[in-house]
Every structure is written in C-alpha cells, then in structure tokens.
Amino acid sequence: MLKALYDYGVRNGLALPPGFVKKQIRAYISLTASGDFLGIEQCTDELLPCPDIGSLANSPDKCNLLAEKCGIILFVPQQEGESNAKQAFFCRTLCSGADAVPEMGVCLTFFQDAAKVKAAADEAARLKVKPGDRISFKVSGTPVVRAEGLIPWWCEYRKQFAKDSGQTRCLITGEITAPPATVPPVSGLQVVGGHARGDTLICFDKSAFCSYGLKQVANAPVSEEAFAAVKAAMDDLLAGSPAMYRRDKNSAFTPTAPIFAGMRFVHWYDQPLTPREDILLPDFCGYDSDDDEETGENAPAPLAEQQTAVADAAADSLIQAVQTGNQPKPLSGRYHIMLVSGANGRVMMRRYEQGNYADLQEHLNQWNDDLALCDNLGTGKLTPRKLTVRLIALLTRHKNDSKVLERLKKELAGLTPAVVMAIINDTPLPDAVAGRALANIRSQMLDPDENDKFGFMPDGTCCQWLKVWLLRKARARNEEVSLMPYYDPNFPNAAYHCGALMAVYADLQRAAMPDVNAGIVQRYYASASRTPKLVLGQLERLAKYHLAKLDKRYLAQLYEDRLNEPYCFFAAEGLNSLPTTLTLEEQSYFAIGYRQMSARLVADRKKAAADKNSAAENPETTEQEEK
C-alpha cells in the first residue's frame, strides 16, 4: 500500500523536497536588491513550499526559516538589552545560507538595521497584520522561498537537526537510508474522527511495537523523501479532485472521497484518466439524492446520467478508433481502494484493496445488473442511487430521523467495509444485509408512512439488497438463478410465488374495501412471510368475499387473472409445494415476489383504466372489435 501511494505521488509530481511544507503566507516584507525596506505587501493566503524544521520550531530558541510568524520576524525590543532567541536563530540561519542563496544575505542586511525592522513592524501594525500571521520576504519582487539554490542548500543544512537513528533499508524504496524518528501527519480526516492538525499514518507509541526489541522507527523504517511522497498522495486523494484525472472540460463529475459509515472511500489508478472514464465514480462518488428537490424512488436521478457518461466515454473511444483506423486503447493498469478513518490522532486503515481495472469494470457491471428491479409504477426499473443512500436503507427504521448519517456511522461501521469489498470483488454480501433489509421491510409494511403513496409495497432499495444477496449466494454455490426485474410466473421458487399471491390478496382488499383501518398487510404480512401455509388459506377465503364486492367488472377480471398465475405454479408443483416455514433466503424471495407483483398490479390497473376510457370515447371501434 505504501509503495502504491509513493508511486502515485511521484507519478503526479506531488511530493515536495525533504524539509519543505506548503504554508499559507499572509504578507511579504518587500526589499530592494540592496536590502532597503520598500513596504509590506499583503496577499490572500498565498500557499508556497517553505523550509520547515518540524516540531523543533516549538522550542524556545528555534523557529522556521524564511516564513514565520510576524511577531518573531519583526520583533522590536521595547527596552535596551531585550532580545528574542527565535529571531536571533532566524538571523543566524540567514547568515549560514547567504553564500548559497544571495537573497538570504539581502534579508540579513535588513535585520542589521534596527530602524528598518522598526519601520516594517510599524507598517505591519498599520495594515493590521497580526503577530500570529505568517509572513516572508520578497527581494526585487520575487519571494525568497522561490530563490534559486534554496532547495539544495536547505536539504543539506537541515541534516544537523536530524536525530541519528542509524542506517537501514527503506520499506518503500528498498534503498539504504537514515529514517526520521517520526513522520508528519496526514490531513483530511477531520470529518471521520481525525484531528484538525492531522493524523499519523505510521506511529510506534505502544509497547506491542517493542516485542522484537525494536524501538520507534526501527519497526517500519521509511526514508523522509519516500514518506513525503506518500503524505502528498494521501493529502491529494483526501482533498478531492485528485491529480490522477486528466482535464476534461466536458466532464459532469466532481470527484471526491465520499464518506461511508464514518470512513472515507479513497481510490486511484495506475494510469491517468478523465472522471468520465472512472467507473467507480457513478456508484461510489456520484449523485446524492438528498441534494435533489424531489425525493422518493421515482425522483429524477442525475446518477443515471453519470453512468451513461461513463458508457459514452467508452463508446467515444471506439468511434475515434473507427475514424482513425487504429485499435481502441483499452483502459488497463490497476486500481487501488482504501477505506480510512481517524482514531485518536492516528490513521485507521479499515481496508485496502487492489486489482485489475478490467476485472473491476466487469464486477461493477455485474453489480448494476444484479440491482435491476422494477420501479413502483411497474413500467420501468428503479433509478440508480449512490451507495450512501443504499446503506441508509439498511439502518433500523426511524420516522423523521434527522441524524441518519450519525446512525450510519455507528450502526454500519463494521458492515460497510465488507459490503464495499463484496461490490468491488463480485463476492457474496454478508447475511446481515439480508437480515437488516427484511427487518426494515416488515417494519414498513406493518406501519407504513402515510405520506408515501407507495407505502403498500416493500421498499425498493431494500428489495434490491435482497436480490443482490440472493443472486450472489446462488453463484457462490454454482447455481444458475435468473431473477428477473419484473414478476416471472415461471420462476421456480415457491416462496417467491407466495409473496406474489399475498400481494394480490392485499391489493384486492384495498380495491374492495378502501376505508378499512387494519388491512391484510398489517394483520398477516409478518406471519405470512415466515409461515405462509398457515395464512394463505385464510386469505384465499377472504379473497372470494372481496371479489364479490368489486363494482367494476374489469377489475374483478384483472385480479382473477393475477391470482391464476401463482395458482398455476402451485397446481403444477402440487399442494405440498406450499412451504410451511421460510428460511432467510425464502423470506427474501417472498419480499421480492410481493414487490414485483404489487408493481405489476399498479401498471395493470392504470392500463385497464386507460383502455376503459379509450373504449368510452370510441364506442364504434369497440363494437367492431367485439364482432
């Protein structure tokens, strides 16, 4: 993993030279080539790589070079004999580098004239530059931190501050090195338990690390240069819009490292590509349905457009190949995925995965194929959703929950990594996914949301989880199972048709008795989904009564036709095919069958009503068809 991050940092030119850190500069002391003070030049948080001595800057007699707090650089004694040890160290360092970097000698000339220092301090105070603001120097209009010769001089000079930890082999590059005692922290994990000042990726402060007689850095020696590339890579990937993407003005994506249950999902590739070519973006980093004005399973989902854009990018490469006569260049190389969070100042690596890009593409295509399921209207498929939205469907059901993301972090912290890796590797989902989905479906069916006009059918996202779980378990057993997005009267599973049968009974009751308080679903769904043989016989007797109460003949014919489909399955299989009790897998088939039949009935009722209205408007055409 460290080597992969190192390669990413080097490949994208992210690593700073050893001993340099990017810092925000609020103002410059502007000097002439001879050291005369011109004025204070304010800037808007300019970010530049500057020399840094790390934690030594916290000591009372040392500070960072060329870019430091205004109160240190422009310290003015208030009484005779007063001095500042940090400012004195600053001047001594300027003197040491004056030969290699002439601009440092110019800055030293400025400090040798107390009147110039006081004039600069007064000007800074007038411009309201705070003592804690970081300032630097400009000589002839050029920042000193960009001076030619500064990098090689500082890399050599700073060695006097390094602790001698012995020569050993770097775990990243394999070269002999003198590793630093500690490594700088990684930023970007504040939102997942990390510290604002960063979290340490490699640390050795526990007694367990001394079990082989090794202390601190000897446990995992890395060179300073190599870890600088690793840190730069981590910072870049966690910041969003990483450097691995080629510029694409037509891209509709905003790359980022999304949060899943308190962990950040970080990914990169071994080759540059545009966001449109990144097949992980639509499913893992795409559209969040909470940002849309419309909600619900049938709301428009820009994520579908993102998935289309990925497919369009592949199609564009094929068209260009035809036009040029060349073979299309396939996206090869490897992918890398990390699930990472912060914990007590440390980087917690929850999961790391790498593999071939072609395999990843195949597995993600399989994931989307497995998710295919009818929508609430029964005329199309459920729109794509971001993984976070799908994970929320697995939380314990609470109405009007305003802290859903906090619960996601607590309830699914252990389940989420396994789910993500199952998607990436096309492996079975944990059984806990099915258990949670079924529990939420039962809760929804017994106590539906009054504001949800489709609350009478099992939640679509939960049923998608069940469908994926069932298909992947079957493939793991080398079984051929073809669970279609819509109701299949020939599907060879009794529990599936039990769910479809109960969906017809429940819908029939709503059509015959729309004002009933406690319907079939509230009274019988929980027991029917576990012990259908004890319930469906009683529901069949109620169905005859409900059919007789229908005042629309075409509806009665519709329900009779739909009842005949599962009846035919059980007639062909025999009466003993009606299961007494259902396992977890069979309960999942029951829920999917119930949803698919419910959606089909919605579509059938709309079609029948439309046909009836059309017949009323054109009676002559109807009479000719009957003849």
C-alpha positions in Angstrom: 0.0 0.0 0.0 2.8 2.5 0.9 4.6 1.7 -2.4 1.3 2.3 -4.3 0.9 5.7 -2.6 4.5 6.5 -3.2 4.2 5.7 -6.9 1.1 7.9 -7.1 2.8 10.8 -5.5 5.9 10.5 -7.8 3.9 9.9 -10.9 1.8 13.1 -10.4 4.6 15.3 -9.1 3.0 15.8 -5.7 6.0 15.3 -3.4 7.8 18.3 -2.0 11.5 18.1 -1.4 12.5 16.9 2.1 12.2 19.5 4.8 9.6 21.6 2.8 6.0 22.1 3.7 3.3 24.1 1.9 2.4 27.1 4.1 0.0 30.0 3.8 1.7 33.4 3.7 -0.4 36.4 4.7 2.1 39.2 3.9 5.6 39.9 2.5 8.4 42.3 3.6 9.4 43.8 0.3 13.1 44.7 -0.1 15.3 46.1 -2.8 18.3 44.2 -4.0 20.5 46.2 -1.6 18.2 45.4 1.5 16.3 48.7 1.7 12.7 48.4 3.0 10.0 49.2 0.4 6.9 48.3 2.4 4.6 45.5 3.5 2.8 43.6 0.7 -0.3 41.8 1.8 -1.6 38.8 -0.1 -4.6 36.5 0.1 -3.3 33.3 1.8 -0.7 32.5 -0.7 0.3 28.8 -0.5 4.0 28.1 -1.1 6.5 25.4 -0.2 8.7 26.7 2.6 11.6 25.3 4.7 10.3 23.6 7.9 12.1 22.2 10.9 9.1 20.3 12.2 8.5 20.1 16.0 11.8 21.9 16.7 10.0 25.1 15.9 8.2 24.8 19.2 11.4 25.1 21.2 12.1 28.5 22.8 15.3 29.1 20.8 14.4 27.9 17.3 12.0 28.8 14.5 11.3 28.1 10.9 13.3 29.8 8.2 12.1 32.5 5.7 8.4 32.0 6.6 7.5 32.6 10.2 5.1 34.5 12.5 5.1 38.2 12.2 5.7 38.6 15.9 9.0 36.6 15.6 10.4 38.1 12.4 9.5 41.7 13.2 10.3 41.6 16.9 11.2 45.1 18.1 12.9 45.4 21.6 10.9 47.6 23.9 13.8 48.3 26.2 17.6 48.3 26.0 19.1 44.8 26.1 15.9 43.0 25.3 16.2 40.2 22.7 14.3 37.4 21.1 16.0 34.0 20.8 13.8 32.9 17.9 14.7 36.0 15.9 18.3 35.5 16.7 18.2 31.9 15.4 16.4 33.2 12.3 19.3 35.7 11.6 22.0 33.1 12.2 20.3 30.8 9.7 20.2 33.6 7.1 23.9 34.1 7.7 24.6 30.4 7.1 22.8 30.4 3.8 23.9 33.8 2.4 26.7 32.4 0.3 24.5 29.7 -1.4 21.4 31.9 -1.6 22.2 35.6 -2.2 18.7 36.7 -1.4 19.2 35.4 2.2 22.1 37.8 2.5 19.8 40.7 1.4 17.4 39.7 4.2 20.2 39.6 6.7 21.2 43.2 5.7 17.6 44.2 6.5 17.9 42.8 10.1 21.2 44.5 10.7 19.5 47.9 10.6 17.2 48.2 13.6 15.5 51.3 12.0 14.4 49.3 9.0 13.0 46.5 11.2 11.0 49.0 13.3 9.7 50.7 10.2 8.5 47.3 8.9 6.9 46.5 12.2 5.0 49.8 12.3 3.8 49.3 8.7 2.6 45.8 9.6 0.7 47.1 12.6 -0.9 49.9 10.5 -2.1 47.2 8.0 -3.4 45.1 10.9 -1.1 42.2 10.2 -1.5 40.1 13.3 1.6 38.8 15.3 0.4 35.2 14.6 0.2 35.7 10.8 2.9 34.0 8.8 5.0 36.4 6.7 8.0 36.1 4.5 10.3 38.2 2.3 10.4 39.4 -1.3 13.6 40.7 -2.9 13.2 42.7 -6.1 9.6 41.5 -6.3 10.4 37.7 -6.0 9.5 35.6 -2.9 12.7 34.4 -1.2 11.2 30.9 -0.7 11.4 30.6 -4.5 15.0 31.6 -4.7 17.3 29.6 -6.9 19.6 27.4 -4.8 17.4 27.3 -1.7 16.3 23.7 -2.1 19.8 22.0 -2.3 21.1 24.3 0.5 18.3 23.6 2.9 18.3 19.9 2.2 22.0 19.8 3.3 21.7 22.3 6.1 18.8 20.7 7.8 20.7 17.4 8.4 22.1 19.0 11.6 18.6 18.9 13.1 18.0 15.2 12.3 18.4 12.6 15.1 20.8 9.8 14.3 18.6 6.7 14.0 21.1 4.5 12.2 21.3 3.3 8.6 18.6 0.9 7.5 16.7 -0.1 4.4 13.6 1.9 3.5 10.4 -0.3 3.3 9.1 1.8 0.4 12.1 2.2 -2.0 14.4 -0.5 -0.8 17.3 2.0 -0.5 19.6 2.4 2.5 18.5 5.5 4.5 18.6 7.1 7.8 14.9 7.2 8.6 13.3 10.0 10.6 12.2 9.2 14.2 8.7 10.4 13.4 6.7 11.2 10.2 4.5 14.2 9.5 0.7 13.8 9.9 -1.8 13.3 7.1 -4.6 15.8 6.7 -8.2 15.4 5.5 -9.7 13.0 8.1 -11.3 15.6 10.4 -14.8 14.6 9.3 -14.2 10.9 10.1 -12.7 11.1 13.6 -9.4 12.7 12.7 -7.7 15.7 14.2 -7.7 19.2 12.6 -3.8 19.2 12.7 -3.6 15.8 11.0 -3.3 12.1 11.9 -0.2 9.9 11.9 0.0 7.1 9.4 3.0 5.4 11.0 3.4 5.5 14.8 5.1 3.4 17.4 3.9 4.6 20.8 2.6 1.2 22.1 4.5 -1.4 24.0 3.4 -4.0 21.5 5.8 -2.5 18.9 8.8 -3.4 21.2 8.1 -7.1 21.1 11.1 -7.8 18.8 13.4 -5.4 20.7 12.8 -2.7 18.1 12.0 0.9 19.1 10.0 3.5 17.2 11.2 4.0 13.7 13.1 0.6 13.6 9.8 -1.1 13.4 8.9 0.4 10.0 11.8 2.4 8.6 10.9 4.7 5.7 13.1 7.4 4.2 12.0 11.0 4.6 11.9 11.5 0.8 9.7 8.5 0.3 7.2 9.3 3.0 6.9 12.9 1.7 5.6 11.4 -1.5 3.2 9.1 0.5 1.9 12.0 2.6 1.4 14.2 -0.5 -0.5 11.4 -2.2 -2.8 10.9 0.8 -3.4 14.6 1.1 -4.2 14.9 -2.6 -6.6 12.0 -2.6 -8.4 13.1 0.5 -8.8 16.7 -0.6 -11.0 15.8 -3.7 -10.4 16.4 -7.4 -7.2 14.4 -7.3 -4.2 14.9 -9.6 -4.8 11.4 -11.3 -7.5 12.9 -13.5 -6.7 14.4 -16.9 -8.5 17.7 -17.6 -11.9 17.1 -19.3 -14.0 20.3 -19.9 -17.0 18.1 -20.8 -17.0 16.1 -17.6 -20.1 16.4 -15.4 -18.4 14.8 -12.4 -17.0 16.4 -9.2 -14.5 13.8 -7.9 -14.2 13.5 -4.1 -13.5 11.0 -1.4 -17.0 10.2 -0.1 -17.9 9.1 3.5 -19.4 5.7 4.1 -20.4 5.0 7.7 -17.6 7.1 9.2 -15.0 6.1 6.7 -13.6 7.9 3.7 -13.6 5.9 0.4 -10.3 6.7 -1.4 -9.4 5.3 -4.8 -6.9 5.8 -7.6 -5.5 4.2 -10.7 -2.0 3.5 -12.1 -2.8 5.5 -15.2 -4.2 8.9 -15.8 -7.8 9.1 -16.9 -10.7 11.6 -17.0 -13.5 11.5 -14.5 -15.8 10.2 -17.3 -13.6 7.2 -17.6 -13.6 6.4 -13.8 -16.1 3.6 -13.4 -16.1 3.9 -9.6 -17.5 7.5 -9.7 -21.1 6.8 -10.6 -21.8 4.2 -7.9 -19.5 5.3 -5.1 -18.8 9.1 -5.6 -21.8 10.2 -7.6 -25.1 12.0 -7.1 -26.6 12.2 -3.6 -30.4 12.1 -3.7 -30.6 14.4 -0.7 -29.4 17.2 -3.0 -32.5 16.9 -5.3 -35.6 18.8 -4.7 -37.8 15.8 -5.5 -37.5 12.7 -3.3 -38.6 9.1 -3.5 -37.7 6.2 -5.7 -39.2 7.7 -8.8 -37.4 11.1 -8.5 -35.1 12.0 -11.3 -31.6 10.8 -10.5 -28.6 12.5 -12.2 -26.6 9.5 -11.2 -28.1 7.7 -14.2 -26.7 10.4 -16.4 -23.3 9.9 -14.8 -23.4 6.2 -15.5 -24.4 7.0 -19.1 -21.5 9.4 -19.4 -19.0 6.6 -18.4 -20.5 4.4 -21.1 -20.4 7.3 -23.6 -16.7 7.7 -22.9 -16.0 4.1 -23.8 -18.2 4.5 -26.9 -16.3 7.7 -27.9 -13.0 5.8 -27.9 -14.5 3.1 -30.2 -15.8 5.8 -32.6 -12.5 7.5 -32.7 -10.8 4.2 -33.4 -13.0 3.6 -36.4 -12.4 7.1 -37.7 -8.6 6.7 -37.4 -8.3 3.1 -38.3 -6.5 2.3 -35.1 -7.4 -0.2 -32.4 -9.1 1.4 -29.4 -6.7 1.7 -26.5 -8.2 -0.3 -23.6 -8.0 1.1 -20.0 -5.5 -1.2 -18.4 -3.5 -1.0 -15.3 -4.6 -1.5 -11.7 -6.9 0.2 -9.3 -6.4 0.9 -5.6 -9.1 1.4 -2.9 -8.8 2.4 0.7 -11.4 2.7 3.4 -9.8 5.0 6.0 -10.7 7.0 9.1 -9.1 8.8 12.0 -8.8 7.4 15.6 -7.0 9.3 18.4 -4.6 11.1 16.2 -3.8 8.0 14.1 -4.8 7.0 10.6 -7.0 3.9 10.9 -6.7 1.8 7.7 -10.0 -0.1 7.6 -9.5 -1.9 4.3 -7.1 -1.8 1.3 -7.8 -3.5 -2.0 -6.1 -3.5 -5.4 -6.8 -5.3 -8.6 -7.0 -5.2 -12.4 -9.1 -2.4 -14.0 -10.8 -4.8 -16.5 -11.9 -7.0 -13.6 -13.2 -4.0 -11.7 -15.2 -2.9 -14.7 -16.7 -6.4 -15.1 -17.6 -6.6 -11.4 -19.3 -3.2 -11.3 -21.3 -4.1 -14.4 -22.4 -7.2 -12.6 -23.4 -5.1 -9.5 -25.6 -2.9 -11.6 -27.1 -5.9 -13.4 -27.9 -7.6 -10.1 -29.6 -4.4 -8.8 -32.1 -4.3 -11.7 -35.6 -4.2 -10.2 -39.0 -2.9 -11.2 -39.9 0.6 -10.1 -43.1 1.5 -8.1 -45.1 2.0 -11.3 -44.2 -1.4 -12.7 -43.3 0.2 -16.1 -39.5 0.7 -15.7 -36.6 0.0 -13.4 -35.5 1.7 -10.2 -33.2 4.7 -10.9 -29.6 4.4 -9.7 -28.7 5.6 -6.3 -25.4 6.5 -4.6 -24.1 3.8 -2.2 -24.6 6.0 0.8 -28.4 6.2 0.0 -28.5 2.4 -0.3 -26.7 2.0 3.1 -29.2 4.2 4.8 -31.9 1.8 3.7 -30.2 -0.8 6.0 -30.5 1.3 9.1 -33.0 0.5 11.7 -36.2 2.2 10.5 -37.0 5.5 12.3 -39.5 8.0 11.2 -38.4 11.6 10.8 -34.8 10.8 11.6 -32.6 13.9 11.4 -29.4 12.2 12.5 -29.3 9.5 9.9 -25.6 10.0 9.0 -24.6 9.7 12.6 -26.5 6.5 13.0 -25.0 5.2 9.7 -21.5 5.7 11.3 -22.5 3.8 14.5 -24.7 1.0 13.2 -22.9 0.1 9.9 -19.3 0.8 10.7 -18.5 -3.0 10.8 -20.7 -3.9 7.9 -19.8 -1.2 5.3 -16.2 -2.4 4.5 -17.5 -5.9 3.8 -20.2 -4.6 1.6 -17.8 -2.3 -0.4 -15.4 -5.2 -0.9 -18.2 -7.5 -2.0 -19.2 -5.0 -4.7 -15.6 -4.5 -5.8 -14.8 -8.2 -6.0 -18.2 -9.6 -7.1 -18.5 -11.8 -4.0 -21.5 -12.6 -1.7 -22.8 -9.9 0.6 -22.8 -10.6 4.4 -26.0 -12.3 5.7 -26.5 -9.2 7.9 -27.5 -7.3 4.8 -30.5 -9.5 4.2 -31.4 -9.5 7.9 -31.5 -5.8 8.1 -33.4 -5.4 4.8 -36.1 -7.8 5.8 -36.5 -6.2 9.2 -37.0 -2.8 7.6 -39.5 -4.2 5.1 -41.5 -5.8 7.9 -41.5 -2.6 9.9 -42.5 -0.6 6.8 -45.4 -3.0 5.9 -46.8 -3.0 9.4 -46.5 0.7 9.9 -46.3 2.5 6.5 -45.6 6.1 6.0 -48.8 8.0 5.5 -47.1 10.4 3.1 -45.8 7.7 0.9 -48.4 6.7 -1.7 -46.4 3.5 -2.5 -46.0 2.5 1.1 -48.1 -0.6 0.5 -45.2 -2.3 -1.3 -41.8 -3.3 0.1 -39.1 -0.6 -0.1 -37.4 -0.8 -3.5 -33.8 -0.3 -2.2 -34.2 -3.0 0.5 -35.5 -5.4 -2.2 -32.5 -4.6 -4.3 -30.2 -5.5 -1.5 -32.1 -8.8 -1.1 -31.9 -9.5 -4.9 -28.2 -9.0 -4.9 -27.7 -11.1 -1.8 -29.7 -14.0 -3.3 -28.0 -13.9 -6.7 -24.5 -13.8 -5.3 -25.2 -16.6 -2.8 -26.5 -18.7 -5.7 -23.5 -18.0 -7.8 -21.2 -18.9 -4.9 -22.9 -22.3 -4.8 -22.6 -22.6 -8.6 -26.3 -22.5 -9.0 -28.0 -20.9 -12.0 -30.6 -18.4 -10.9 -32.2 -15.9 -13.2 -34.2 -13.5 -11.0 -35.8 -11.0 -13.4 -36.5 -7.3 -12.6 -40.3 -8.0 -13.1 -42.6 -10.7 -11.9 -41.9 -14.0 -13.5 -44.8 -16.6 -13.3 -42.4 -19.3 -14.2 -39.7 -18.6 -11.6 -39.0 -21.9 -9.8 -39.4 -20.8 -6.2 -42.5 -21.4 -4.0 -41.7 -18.6 -1.5 -41.5 -16.1 -4.4 -45.0 -17.0 -5.6 -46.3 -17.0 -2.0 -45.2 -13.3 -1.8 -46.8 -12.6 -5.2 -50.1 -14.3 -4.1 -50.3 -12.3 -0.9 -49.6 -9.1 -2.8 -52.7 -9.8 -5.0 -54.8 -10.6 -1.9 -53.7 -7.3 -0.2 -54.3 -5.2 -3.3 -57.7 -6.8 -3.9 -58.8 -5.9 -0.4 -57.7 -2.2 -0.9 -59.7 -2.1 -4.1 -62.8 -3.7 -2.5 -62.6 -2.0 0.9 -60.5 1.2 0.6 -61.5 2.6 4.0 -60.6 -0.4 6.2 -58.3 0.6 9.1 -56.2 -2.6 9.6 -55.8 -4.4 6.3 -54.4 -7.7 5.3 -50.8 -6.4 5.2 -50.9 -5.1 8.8 -52.6 -8.3 10.1 -50.9 -11.0 8.1 -47.7 -9.9 6.4 -45.3 -10.7 9.3 -46.7 -14.2 9.8 -47.2 -14.9 6.0 -43.6 -14.0 5.3 -42.4 -16.7 7.8 -45.2 -19.3 7.8 -47.2 -18.9 4.6 -49.0 -22.3 4.7 -50.9 -21.2 7.9 -52.0 -17.9 6.4 -52.6 -18.1 2.7 -55.6 -20.5 3.0 -57.4 -18.0 5.2 -56.6 -15.2 2.7 -58.0 -17.2 -0.2 -61.3 -17.4 1.6 -61.3 -13.6 2.2 -60.4 -13.0 -1.5 -63.7 -14.6 -2.7 -65.6 -12.1 -0.5 -63.5 -9.2 -1.7 -64.0 -10.2 -5.4 -67.8 -10.2 -4.9 -67.6 -6.6 -3.5 -65.9 -5.1 -6.6 -68.2 -2.9 -8.5 -66.0 -2.8 -11.6 -66.1 -5.9 -13.8 -62.8 -5.2 -15.5 -61.0 -5.1 -12.1 -62.5 -8.4 -11.0 -61.2 -10.0 -14.2 -57.8 -8.4 -13.6 -57.4 -9.8 -10.1 -58.6 -13.2 -11.2 -56.0 -13.3 -13.9 -53.3 -12.3 -11.5 -54.4 -14.9 -8.9 -54.2 -17.6 -11.6 -50.5 -17.1 -12.2 -49.3 -18.2 -8.8 -52.2 -20.7 -8.6 -50.9 -22.3 -11.8 -47.4 -22.7 -10.3 -48.7 -24.4 -7.1 -51.1 -26.6 -9.2 -48.1 -27.8 -11.3 -45.9 -28.4 -8.3 -48.6 -30.0 -6.1 -50.2 -28.9 -2.9 -47.2 -30.0 -0.8 -45.1 -27.3 -2.6 -46.7 -24.6 -0.4 -44.0 -24.1 2.3 -44.8 -24.4 6.0 -41.9 -22.2 7.2 -39.5 -20.0 5.3 -35.7 -19.6 5.8 -33.9 -16.3 5.5 -33.4 -16.9 1.7 -37.0 -17.9 1.2 -38.2 -14.8 3.1 -36.1 -12.7 0.8 -37.8 -14.3 -2.3 -41.2 -13.7 -0.6 -40.5 -10.0 -0.3 -39.2 -9.7 -3.9 -42.2 -11.6 -5.2 -44.5 -9.4 -3.2 -43.0 -6.2 -4.6 -42.9 -7.3 -8.2 -46.5 -8.4 -8.2 -47.5 -5.1 -6.4 -45.8 -3.1 -9.1 -47.3 -5.2 -11.8 -50.8 -4.6 -10.4 -50.2 -0.8 -10.4 -49.3 -1.0 -14.1 -52.2 -3.3 -14.9 -54.8 -1.0 -13.1 -53.5 2.0 -15.0 -53.6 0.2 -18.3 -57.1 -1.2 -17.7 -58.4 2.2 -16.7 -56.8 3.8 -19.8 -58.3 1.1 -22.0 -61.8 1.6 -20.4 -61.6 5.4 -21.0 -60.5 4.8 -24.6 -63.4 2.5 -25.2 -65.9 5.0 -23.8 -64.5 7.7 -26.1 -64.7 5.4 -29.2 -67.7 3.1 -28.8 -67.9 2.2 -32.5 -64.4 0.9 -32.6 -65.1 -1.2 -29.6 -68.3 -2.8 -31.2 -66.3 -3.7 -34.3 -63.6 -5.4 -32.2 -66.2 -7.4 -30.3 -67.8 -8.6 -33.6 
